[in-house]
Amino acid sequence: MSYSMKGFLYTLLIVFALSLVCIVTCPDKDAHSDALMKLFNVAWQTELADVGINENEGLALFGSALGSGIAEYVIEKQLIVDNYFVCSIGRFIYEGEENIVSVGVLNHIFTKSEEELLRELEDAKE
């Protein structure tokens, strides 16, 4: 076998192995939901603190539980996760507009940053 043929076979083997690892560790819808809930809870706590609700712990706890319940319902009903074997993409369709909210690869979910989510919440208020 020539040197270039061996190099090609090694490259092919590495690509195959990486593809197999990506396929085995591709996150499912539950992983996307969990990551989005964590992001929402952090953003919601920040929003409650900005309004000054954290001074009254009972009201903050109620607001947090209410927000989490609504978010969990919306995420469960509206989140669409497309599995592409090596990665998965979570998206929402709202008023005919598709928004990618998460990307999953190698058993990790990448979401928007907390600041970007808060900015979008502010824009939605207006």
Buried (B, 14 or more C-beta within 10 A) or exposed (E): EEEEEEEEEEEEEEEEEEEEEBEEBBBEBEBBBEBBBEBBBEBBBBBBEEEEBBEEEEEBEEBBEEBBEEBBEBBEEEBEBEBEEBBBBBBBEEEEEEEEBBBBBEEEBEBBEBEEBBEEBEEEEE
